[in-house]
Every structure is written in C-alpha cells, then in structure tokens.
C-alpha cells in the first residue's frame, strides 16, 4: 500500500476539507487525514492512479499542486 501526501491549493475552510474528503470517498483509497491545504491518502497502485487522485481534487473544485511519499 502506498501512502501519499497531497498538497492542494484553494482550500480555506472546513467546508473545503469536507468537499475533498467526499471526493476521495468515491475512490478505493484510505483517507488518513484531510486538512486545509493537504491530504494524506493510502492506496493500492494497481487500483488507483495519480490521474484519478488529481481528478478527484479538481472535481471538488481545487488544484493538486504537489505530492510526496510518506
């Protein structure tokens, strides 16, 4: 299982956090943490790709600006 820290631009409040969390709930990922400006998720690389993670963030109305492995 891969853990990835995502840096997300445009988040500013608890509503933003909930929107991103809800977007990730549609994917087969384990949501470890979502805070204003970032998220930590775990996933199997054969089930979810980086493009899907990016698309989920964008569909929630925000921009994925960076990643780092945990």
Helices and strands as residue ranges (DSSP letters): E 2-9, H 14-25, E 29-35, E 38-43, H 50-59, E 63-69
